[in-house]
């Protein structure tokens, strides 16, 4: 007699989220508010996870057999609450209910310090580390074409969640010991230890689309908007020590800036 099978039964597929919506016309609550409340609940319980694309207004309206204006009003309310972000004709992206990271720009900080200030545990995974010569990078630093730089490609995470992929170059003429230093933590702290602390930087921020490799790092099923930060950092004597291009995920990361007259 053969032993009973221990194979678990297949898990039935989850129904489309639209089938979980139940809009009623026998209640005083308007349809747009019912839709907003039910979508909020599905976002809260994880049925609609961050990064998921919801249908465009017209498509959802046709599926639910309601007016497009009703869906539009609900979507707009969810965007105002930062639960959705608009993606034009593609629909809307779920942002989730978790707190976004609001990073200050009032002083020069490395990723490690920044994460700790935000109450996150920082960690780093080094993808590439090598000493290189690169004519284009040398030009950025204002150095001769044969100048040597430490190239460092890292994934930076907060609480285990990948937040950025950074490609950085460091001036080995000014910090030669950096080539052999332990860079699993803060490079800025290491530069200070080596006697060449960074004191100011020039930084630009622009919107960018992640590559396939970056989507895999961030866990995106499709390219989502990101922030590309380019920074040139200088020492006390005005010499450039670092050039870095960091792609930060846009679904959980924002920058805040205080301006005074």
Secondary structure as the mmCIF struct_conf table of DSSP 4:
data_model
#
loop_
_struct_conf.conf_type_id
_struct_conf.id
_struct_conf.beg_label_comp_id
_struct_conf.beg_label_asym_id
_struct_conf.beg_label_seq_id
_struct_conf.end_label_comp_id
_struct_conf.end_label_asym_id
_struct_conf.end_label_seq_id
HELX_LH_PP_P HELX_LH_PP_P1 UNK A 2 UNK A 5
HELX_LH_PP_P HELX_LH_PP_P2 UNK A 7 UNK A 16
HELX_RH_3T_P HELX_RH_3T_P1 UNK A 17 UNK A 20
BEND BEND1 UNK A 25 UNK A 29
HELX_RH_AL_P HELX_RH_AL_P1 UNK A 31 UNK A 44
TURN_TY1_P TURN_TY1_P1 UNK A 45 UNK A 46
BEND BEND2 UNK A 47 UNK A 48
TURN_TY1_P TURN_TY1_P2 UNK A 50 UNK A 51
HELX_LH_PP_P HELX_LH_PP_P3 UNK A 52 UNK A 52
STRN STRN1 UNK A 53 UNK A 54
HELX_LH_PP_P HELX_LH_PP_P4 UNK A 55 UNK A 56
HELX_RH_AL_P HELX_RH_AL_P2 UNK A 57 UNK A 64
TURN_TY1_P TURN_TY1_P3 UNK A 65 UNK A 65
BEND BEND3 UNK A 66 UNK A 66
HELX_RH_AL_P HELX_RH_AL_P3 UNK A 68 UNK A 80
TURN_TY1_P TURN_TY1_P4 UNK A 81 UNK A 82
BEND BEND4 UNK A 83 UNK A 83
STRN STRN2 UNK A 84 UNK A 86
HELX_RH_3T_P HELX_RH_3T_P2 UNK A 88 UNK A 90
STRN STRN3 UNK A 92 UNK A 94
BEND BEND5 UNK A 97 UNK A 98
HELX_LH_PP_P HELX_LH_PP_P5 UNK A 99 UNK A 100
STRN STRN4 UNK A 101 UNK A 104
BEND BEND6 UNK A 106 UNK A 107
HELX_RH_AL_P HELX_RH_AL_P4 UNK A 111 UNK A 117
TURN_TY1_P TURN_TY1_P5 UNK A 118 UNK A 119
STRN STRN5 UNK A 122 UNK A 132
HELX_RH_AL_P HELX_RH_AL_P5 UNK A 135 UNK A 141
TURN_TY1_P TURN_TY1_P6 UNK A 142 UNK A 142
TURN_TY1_P TURN_TY1_P7 UNK A 145 UNK A 146
STRN STRN6 UNK A 149 UNK A 158
TURN_TY1_P TURN_TY1_P8 UNK A 159 UNK A 160
STRN STRN7 UNK A 161 UNK A 171
TURN_TY1_P TURN_TY1_P9 UNK A 172 UNK A 174
HELX_RH_3T_P HELX_RH_3T_P3 UNK A 176 UNK A 180
BEND BEND7 UNK A 181 UNK A 181
BEND BEND8 UNK A 184 UNK A 185
HELX_RH_AL_P HELX_RH_AL_P6 UNK A 187 UNK A 193
TURN_TY1_P TURN_TY1_P10 UNK A 194 UNK A 195
STRN STRN8 UNK A 200 UNK A 209
HELX_RH_AL_P HELX_RH_AL_P7 UNK A 212 UNK A 218
TURN_TY1_P TURN_TY1_P11 UNK A 219 UNK A 219
BEND BEND9 UNK A 221 UNK A 222
STRN STRN9 UNK A 225 UNK A 234
TURN_TY1_P TURN_TY1_P12 UNK A 236 UNK A 237
BEND BEND10 UNK A 238 UNK A 238
STRN STRN10 UNK A 240 UNK A 249
TURN_TY1_P TURN_TY1_P13 UNK A 250 UNK A 252
STRN STRN11 UNK A 253 UNK A 256
#
